[in-house]
Amino acid sequence: MTISMSNALGNHEQGLLMRSRRAEILSNNLANADTPNFKAKDLDFKAAMQAASSGQSGGQVKLDKTHEGHMQISGSGAADIKYRVPSQPSIDGNTVDSQVEIAEFSSNAVEFQASFQFLNSKFKGLTSAIRGE
């Protein structure tokens, strides 16, 4: 009997990848909080997970290998990235609200940690099953 990793892990692996991508986007927003005309963005996590769960490639972008040492990967593309609607944009056109970004980043970090712990417990259970414990 073979174990299907996708069946055993569910969509938590994809969730971790998307949470990681969202952390990059949110940290980029924070890094550009003082950049004139910078528009805050966020990952539409729900839409990205629905696309990933249904196997749609709408949010996937194929990356080109420019060197033989590069890994072939695909990642979440711009389809799931949306501009954040500001509650009060600044005079210089920047839409980053540092407090909102910090709150979203913290929430994303907690959700990432929860998914990571869930996957860790799944791997421990699979390891125990393989060992016959």
N, C-alpha and C positions, 0 to 999 in steps of 0.2 A: 504494500500500500504506500503510495507516495503522498507527500504532504504538499499541498498547494500553498505557497507563501502568500499569494494574494487573497486566498480564502481565509487563511489563518490570521492575517494582519488587518484585513479589511481596508478601509481607506485612510487609516492613520498614517501610513507612510506618505501618502500624497498630502495629507494635512500638515505634516511636519515640514515638507518642502515648501508648501504655500505659506505657512507661518514664518518660515525663514525668509522667504521673498518679501513678505509684508514687513518684517523687521527692517530689511534693507531700505524699503520705500519710506517707512516712517522715520528712520534715522537720517535719511537724505533730506526729508522735510525739515527736521530739526537743525541739520547742518546748514540749511539755507534760510533759516529764519530771518536773517537780516539782508538777504539778497533781493534787491529791487525787482519787482515784477515776477518773482518766483511764485509758481502756483502749486499749492500743496496737493499731493496725490495720495491715494490709498488703493489697496487691493480689494476688489469686491470678492471677499472670501467665499461667500455663499455661492455666487455665480461660478467662481473658479472651481469649487468642489463639485458642483453639479455637473459642470462640463467634464471634469476629470472622472467622476463616477460613471457618467454615461458613455465615456470613451470618445467624446467629441474632441476634435483637434483644434477647435476654434481658438483656444487660448494658448496653443503650443506653437513655439517658434523653433525651427531647426537652425542650429548654429553651425557655421562653417568652420572646418578645421583648417587653420592656416599654417600649421606645423605638425609634423608627424608625432610629436610628443603631446599634442593636445588630446584631451579626452573628447569623445563624441557624446554630447549631451543635448537634451532639449529642455527648455524651461518655459515658465509661464510668460506669455507675451503681453503686449500692451492691451489686448482685448479685455482683460479683467482689471486693468488699472484705470481708475476714474479720478477726476479732479474733485477735491473736497470743496463743498460749498461753505464759504466762510460766514461766520456769524457777524463779523465786523472786519472787513478788509482794511489794510493800512493804506495810508495816502500814497505810498510808493508802489502800490499794486501787488504787494506780497500778501498771500492769503494764508500763510502759516500762523496758526495760533499755538504757541509753544505749550500751553497748558493742555490743550486738546491732544496734541501730538504725544506728549508725555503720558497722558492717561491711556491713549490708544496703544502706545508702545508697551506700557506696563501690563495692560490687559492681554495683549498678544503674547507677551513673555510668559504670563501665567498659563495661558491656554497651550502654548508650546510645551511648557514643562509638564502639564497634565497629559498631553498626547505622548510625550516622550516616556513618562512613567508607565503609561498604559502599554506602550510597545515593549518596554523593558520587561514588564510582568508577563506579556505574551511570550517573549523569547525565553524567559525562565521556565514558563510552563511547557513550551515546546522542547526545551532542553531536557526537562524532567521526563517528558513522554518518550523521548528518544532513548534516554538512559534506562527507561523502564521503572522509574521511581514512582 
